[in-house]
C-alpha cells in the first residue's frame, strides 16, 4: 500500500527542484560565456599565427634573395685559379 505524501514534502521538493533548475541555468550560462570567451581567444590566436607565418615567409624570401645575390660573386671568384688569386 502506498502512503499519502504530505504537502510539506511537495513544498520541500519544489524548492529543491527550483534551486537545481537555477543552478543548471547558472552553470549553462557560465559554460556559454566561457565558450564564447575561448572562441574569441582562438580567433585571436589564429590571426596571430597567420601574421607570424607571413612574416616567416617574408624573411625566407629575403634570405633567398640575399643568397642568389651572393652566389654570382662567389661563382666569379671560383673561376680564378688559386695561383692568380694569390
C-alpha positions as CSV (number, residue, x, y, z in Angstrom):
1,X,0.0,0.0,0.0
2,X,1.1,3.5,-0.8
3,X,1.3,6.1,1.8
4,X,0.0,9.5,1.0
5,X,2.7,12.1,0.5
6,X,2.4,15.2,2.8
7,X,2.1,18.7,1.3
8,X,5.3,19.7,3.2
9,X,7.2,17.1,1.2
10,X,5.9,18.5,-2.1
11,X,6.8,22.0,-0.9
12,X,10.3,20.9,0.1
13,X,10.7,19.0,-3.2
14,X,9.5,22.1,-5.2
15,X,12.1,24.4,-3.6
16,X,14.8,21.9,-4.2
17,X,13.7,21.4,-7.8
18,X,13.7,25.2,-8.3
19,X,17.2,25.5,-6.9
20,X,18.5,22.8,-9.1
21,X,17.0,24.4,-12.2
22,X,18.5,27.7,-11.2
23,X,21.9,26.0,-10.6
24,X,21.6,24.3,-14.0
25,X,20.9,27.6,-15.8
26,X,23.8,29.3,-14.0
27,X,26.1,26.5,-15.0
28,X,24.9,26.6,-18.5
29,X,25.3,30.4,-18.6
30,X,28.8,30.1,-17.2
31,X,29.7,27.5,-19.8
32,X,28.3,29.5,-22.6
33,X,30.3,32.6,-21.6
34,X,33.5,30.5,-21.2
35,X,32.9,29.0,-24.6
36,X,32.4,32.4,-26.2
37,X,35.5,33.8,-24.5
38,X,37.6,30.8,-25.6
39,X,36.2,31.2,-29.2
40,X,37.5,34.8,-29.2
41,X,40.9,33.7,-28.0
42,X,41.1,31.0,-30.7
43,X,40.3,33.6,-33.3
44,X,43.0,35.9,-31.9
45,X,45.5,33.1,-31.9
46,X,44.6,32.1,-35.4
47,X,45.1,35.7,-36.7
48,X,48.4,35.8,-34.8
49,X,49.6,32.5,-36.5
50,X,48.7,33.9,-39.9
51,X,50.7,37.1,-39.2
52,X,53.7,35.1,-38.0
53,X,53.6,32.8,-41.0
54,X,53.5,35.7,-43.4
55,X,56.5,37.3,-41.6
56,X,58.3,34.0,-41.8
57,X,57.7,33.7,-45.5
58,X,58.9,37.3,-46.0
59,X,62.1,36.5,-44.1
60,X,62.6,33.3,-46.1
61,X,62.2,35.2,-49.4
62,X,64.6,38.0,-48.2
63,X,67.1,35.3,-47.2
64,X,66.8,33.6,-50.6
65,X,67.3,36.9,-52.4
66,X,70.5,37.5,-50.4
67,X,71.7,34.0,-51.3
68,X,71.1,34.4,-55.0
69,X,72.7,37.9,-55.0
70,X,75.8,36.5,-53.2
71,X,76.2,33.4,-55.5
72,X,77.3,35.2,-58.7
73,X,80.1,36.9,-56.7
74,X,81.4,33.7,-55.3
75,X,81.0,31.9,-58.6
76,X,83.1,34.6,-60.3
77,X,85.8,34.2,-57.6
78,X,85.8,30.5,-58.0
79,X,86.6,30.8,-61.7
80,X,90.0,32.4,-60.9
81,X,92.8,29.9,-60.4
82,X,94.3,29.9,-57.0
83,X,97.7,30.9,-58.3
84,X,96.3,34.1,-59.8
85,X,94.3,35.0,-56.7
86,X,97.4,35.0,-54.6
